[in-house]
Amino acid sequence: MEENKVRKMEPDFSKGGGLIPAVAQDAETGEILMLAYMNRESYLKTLETGEAHYYSRSRRELWRKGATSGHLQKVREVFLDCDRDSVLLKIEQIGGAACHTGKRSCFHHRRVEGELYEVV
Protein backbone atom coordinates (compact mmCIF):
# COMPACT_ATOMS: atom_id res chain seq x y z
CA MET A 1 0.00 0.00 0.00
CA GLU A 2 1.34 3.41 -0.96
CA GLU A 3 2.06 5.71 1.98
CA ASN A 4 -0.07 8.87 2.09
CA LYS A 5 1.86 12.03 1.35
CA VAL A 6 1.46 14.88 3.80
CA ARG A 7 2.15 18.53 3.12
CA LYS A 8 1.95 21.47 5.46
CA MET A 9 -1.15 23.65 5.06
CA GLU A 10 -2.24 26.87 6.72
CA PRO A 11 -5.68 28.50 6.80
CA ASP A 12 -6.42 31.16 4.19
CA PHE A 13 -7.52 34.15 6.23
CA SER A 14 -7.61 36.46 3.21
CA LYS A 15 -11.03 35.39 1.87
CA GLY A 16 -13.06 36.39 4.93
CA GLY A 17 -11.44 39.68 5.73
CA GLY A 18 -9.03 38.03 8.14
CA LEU A 19 -11.59 35.71 9.77
CA ILE A 20 -12.56 32.10 9.18
CA PRO A 21 -15.50 30.14 10.64
CA ALA A 22 -14.50 27.62 13.31
CA VAL A 23 -16.77 24.70 14.17
CA ALA A 24 -16.30 23.04 17.56
CA GLN A 25 -17.27 19.37 17.52
CA ASP A 26 -17.21 16.94 20.44
CA ALA A 27 -14.31 14.59 19.67
CA GLU A 28 -16.07 11.59 21.25
CA THR A 29 -19.70 11.94 20.16
CA GLY A 30 -19.43 14.00 16.96
CA GLU A 31 -22.00 16.49 18.31
CA ILE A 32 -21.61 20.00 16.88
CA LEU A 33 -21.31 22.30 19.87
CA MET A 34 -20.75 25.77 18.46
CA LEU A 35 -19.63 27.97 15.61
CA ALA A 36 -17.27 30.88 16.21
CA TYR A 37 -14.65 32.79 14.23
CA MET A 38 -10.89 32.73 14.27
CA ASN A 39 -8.29 35.18 13.07
CA ARG A 40 -4.64 34.23 12.58
CA GLU A 41 -3.77 35.15 16.17
CA SER A 42 -6.53 33.02 17.73
CA TYR A 43 -5.69 30.10 15.43
CA LEU A 44 -2.01 30.20 16.39
CA LYS A 45 -2.88 30.60 20.09
CA THR A 46 -5.13 27.54 19.83
CA LEU A 47 -2.29 25.50 18.31
CA GLU A 48 0.18 26.79 20.89
CA THR A 49 -1.94 26.13 23.99
CA GLY A 50 -4.15 23.19 22.98
CA GLU A 51 -7.18 25.18 24.15
CA ALA A 52 -9.70 26.83 21.82
CA HIS A 53 -9.23 30.57 21.28
CA TYR A 54 -11.57 32.56 19.10
CA TYR A 55 -12.03 36.09 17.82
CA SER A 56 -15.05 38.01 19.04
CA ARG A 57 -16.53 40.02 16.16
CA SER A 58 -18.68 42.11 18.52
CA ARG A 59 -15.91 42.93 21.01
CA ARG A 60 -13.18 42.86 18.37
CA GLU A 61 -10.81 40.91 20.56
CA LEU A 62 -9.27 37.51 21.09
CA TRP A 63 -10.98 35.29 23.68
CA ARG A 64 -10.10 31.98 25.28
CA LYS A 65 -13.19 29.77 25.42
CA GLY A 66 -14.15 29.28 29.05
CA ALA A 67 -11.79 31.90 30.49
CA THR A 68 -14.57 33.32 32.68
CA SER A 69 -17.07 30.43 32.79
CA GLY A 70 -14.62 27.56 33.25
CA HIS A 71 -16.18 25.78 30.24
CA LEU A 72 -12.87 25.25 28.43
CA GLN A 73 -12.38 23.44 25.15
CA LYS A 74 -9.36 21.13 24.98
CA VAL A 75 -8.45 20.69 21.32
CA ARG A 76 -7.84 17.09 20.25
CA GLU A 77 -7.62 17.53 16.45
CA VAL A 78 -7.67 20.38 13.95
CA PHE A 79 -8.97 20.07 10.38
CA LEU A 80 -9.13 22.58 7.52
CA ASP A 81 -11.73 22.34 4.79
CA CYS A 82 -10.75 21.86 1.15
CA ASP A 83 -10.54 25.62 0.48
CA ARG A 84 -8.66 26.20 3.76
CA ASP A 85 -11.13 28.94 4.71
CA SER A 86 -12.83 27.21 7.63
CA VAL A 87 -11.61 25.09 10.49
CA LEU A 88 -13.05 22.16 12.42
CA LEU A 89 -11.87 21.69 15.99
CA LYS A 90 -12.52 18.29 17.53
CA ILE A 91 -12.60 19.14 21.18
CA GLU A 92 -13.17 17.86 24.69
CA GLN A 93 -15.71 20.19 26.28
CA ILE A 94 -14.77 20.85 29.91
CA GLY A 95 -17.55 21.96 32.24
CA GLY A 96 -20.39 20.62 30.12
CA ALA A 97 -21.57 23.79 28.35
CA ALA A 98 -20.23 25.14 25.07
CA CYS A 99 -22.97 27.76 24.72
CA HIS A 100 -22.89 31.05 26.61
CA THR A 101 -26.50 30.33 27.63
CA GLY A 102 -25.31 27.37 29.70
CA LYS A 103 -26.53 24.71 27.28
CA ARG A 104 -24.22 21.98 26.03
CA SER A 105 -24.59 23.07 22.38
CA CYS A 106 -25.35 26.43 20.83
CA PHE A 107 -27.60 24.55 18.39
CA HIS A 108 -30.60 24.12 20.68
CA HIS A 109 -33.24 25.64 18.38
CA ARG A 110 -34.91 23.26 15.98
CA ARG A 111 -37.24 23.87 13.06
CA VAL A 112 -40.21 21.47 13.12
CA GLU A 113 -43.08 21.65 10.63
CA GLY A 114 -42.25 25.20 9.64
CA GLU A 115 -41.87 26.55 13.21
CA LEU A 116 -38.75 27.19 15.25
CA TYR A 117 -38.64 25.66 18.73
CA GLU A 118 -36.13 25.66 21.56
CA VAL A 119 -35.08 22.16 22.55
CA VAL A 120 -35.24 21.87 26.36
Secondary structure, DSSP 4 states (H G I P E B T S, - for coil): -PPPP-------TTTTTT-EEEEEEETTT--EEEEEEE-HHHHHHHHHHSB-EEEETTTTEEEETTTTTS--EEEEEEEE-TTSS-EEEEEEESSS--STTS-S-S--EEEETTEEEE--
